[in-house]
Amino acid sequence: MQQNVLHTCLVENIRDIYDAEKQLTKAIPKLAKAASSDELAEALQEHLKETENQVTRIEQVFKLLEVPARGKTCKGMKGLIEEGAEALSDHDEGVLRDLAIIAAAQRVEHYEISAYGTARALAEQLEQAEVVRLLQQTLKEEATADNKLTECAMSLYDTQSAVQQ
C-alpha cells in the first residue's frame, strides 16, 4: 500500500514538472530576447538548451516508471511565468528590466529546485536508483542555473555602480 501511494505521488509530481518544463521552453526565449545584457541573454539561452534536455530526461523517467509521458497543468509555473512577463512590460529596456528578469528567473529556478528535490526524495523511497540519478542530474543543473543568474545580477550591480561613480 505505502509503495503504491509513493508511486502515485511521484508520478503526479513528475507530470507537474513535465508541464512546467514545457511551459519554460516557450517562456525562456522571450526573456532572453528582452535582456539587454549579453551575459544574461547567453545564460538564458544556455538554460533553454538544458531545459529541452530536461524534458527528454523526464520522458525517460516516465518510461522507467512505466507510465505514459503526459503533463498535468502546473499552475505554479504558469503564475511564475506570468510574473516574468509583467517584469518585461513594467520596465523599459536596460539594467532595471534585466534585474527584474533575473528575479523572475530565479523564482522559477527555486520552484524547480523544490519540485525536483521532492521528486528525487520520493524516488529514493521507492528505490528507483535510475530515476534518482536522472532527477539529481537535473537538480544540479537547476542549482547551477540559479548560481549563474546570481552572477549575472552581481555583474549588473557592478556595472551600474561603476556608471554612477
C-alpha positions in Angstrom: 0.0 0.0 0.0 2.7 2.5 1.0 4.7 1.8 -2.2 1.5 2.5 -4.3 0.9 5.8 -2.6 4.5 6.9 -3.0 4.5 5.8 -6.7 1.3 7.7 -7.4 2.7 10.8 -5.6 5.9 10.6 -7.6 4.0 10.2 -10.9 1.9 13.3 -10.1 5.0 15.3 -9.3 6.7 14.2 -12.5 3.6 15.2 -14.5 3.6 18.6 -12.9 7.3 19.1 -13.6 6.9 17.9 -17.2 4.3 20.6 -17.8 6.4 23.2 -16.0 9.5 22.4 -18.2 7.4 22.5 -21.4 6.0 25.9 -20.4 9.5 27.1 -19.8 10.7 26.1 -23.3 8.2 28.7 -24.6 8.9 31.4 -22.0 12.7 31.4 -21.8 13.2 32.7 -25.3 11.1 35.7 -24.6 13.1 36.6 -21.6 16.4 36.1 -23.4 15.2 38.3 -26.3 14.2 41.1 -23.8 17.5 41.0 -21.9 19.8 44.0 -22.6 22.8 42.2 -21.0 24.6 39.8 -23.4 25.7 37.8 -20.4 22.1 37.4 -19.2 20.8 36.6 -22.7 23.5 34.0 -23.1 22.8 32.4 -19.7 19.1 32.2 -20.5 19.8 30.6 -24.0 22.2 28.1 -22.3 19.5 27.2 -19.8 16.9 26.8 -22.6 19.1 24.1 -24.1 19.3 22.4 -20.7 15.6 22.7 -20.2 15.0 21.0 -23.5 17.3 18.2 -22.4 15.4 18.1 -19.0 12.2 17.5 -20.9 13.8 14.5 -22.6 15.1 13.3 -19.2 11.6 13.5 -17.7 10.3 11.4 -20.6 13.0 8.8 -19.6 11.6 8.9 -16.1 8.1 8.2 -17.3 9.4 5.1 -19.2 11.3 3.9 -16.0 8.1 4.4 -14.0 6.1 2.6 -16.7 3.5 5.4 -17.1 2.5 7.5 -20.2 4.5 10.7 -20.6 1.9 13.4 -20.1 1.9 16.5 -18.2 -0.5 17.9 -15.6 -1.0 21.6 -15.8 1.5 23.3 -13.5 -0.4 26.3 -12.2 2.5 27.4 -10.1 4.8 27.7 -13.1 2.1 29.4 -15.1 1.9 32.1 -12.4 5.6 32.5 -12.2 5.8 32.9 -16.0 3.0 35.5 -15.9 5.0 37.4 -13.3 8.1 37.3 -15.5 6.0 38.6 -18.4 4.9 41.5 -16.2 8.6 42.3 -15.5 9.0 42.8 -19.2 6.1 45.1 -19.6 6.7 47.1 -16.4 10.2 48.1 -17.2 11.9 49.7 -20.1 14.9 48.1 -21.7 18.1 48.3 -19.5 19.5 47.3 -16.2 16.3 47.5 -14.2 14.5 45.2 -16.7 17.5 42.8 -16.6 17.3 42.7 -12.8 13.6 42.0 -13.0 14.2 39.2 -15.5 16.8 37.7 -13.2 14.5 37.9 -10.2 11.7 36.2 -12.2 14.0 33.6 -13.5 15.4 32.9 -10.0 11.9 32.4 -8.6 11.4 29.8 -11.4 14.7 28.1 -10.5 13.8 27.9 -6.8 10.4 26.4 -7.7 12.1 23.8 -9.9 14.7 23.0 -7.2 11.9 22.3 -4.8 9.9 20.2 -7.2 12.9 18.1 -8.3 14.1 17.7 -4.7 10.7 16.3 -3.7 10.5 14.0 -6.7 14.0 12.8 -6.0 13.2 12.0 -2.4 10.1 10.0 -3.5 12.2 8.1 -6.0 14.7 7.3 -3.3 12.0 5.9 -1.0 10.8 3.8 -3.9 14.4 2.6 -4.5 14.3 3.8 -8.1 18.0 4.4 -8.5 18.0 5.4 -12.2 15.1 7.8 -11.6 17.0 9.3 -8.7 20.1 9.7 -10.9 18.1 11.5 -13.7 16.4 13.8 -11.2 19.6 14.6 -9.4 21.3 15.5 -12.7 18.5 18.0 -13.4 18.5 19.3 -9.8 22.2 20.0 -10.2 21.6 21.9 -13.5 18.9 24.0 -11.8 21.2 24.9 -9.0 23.9 25.9 -11.4 21.5 28.0 -13.4 20.4 29.8 -10.2 24.0 30.5 -9.4 24.7 31.8 -12.9 21.7 34.2 -12.6 23.2 35.5 -9.3 26.5 36.0 -11.1 24.7 38.0 -13.8 22.9 40.1 -11.2 26.2 40.8 -9.4 27.8 41.8 -12.8 24.9 44.2 -13.4 25.3 45.7 -9.9 29.0 46.2 -10.5 28.4 47.8 -13.9 25.7 50.1 -12.5 27.9 51.1 -9.6 30.8 52.0 -12.0 28.5 54.0 -14.2 27.2 56.0 -11.2 30.6 56.9 -9.9 
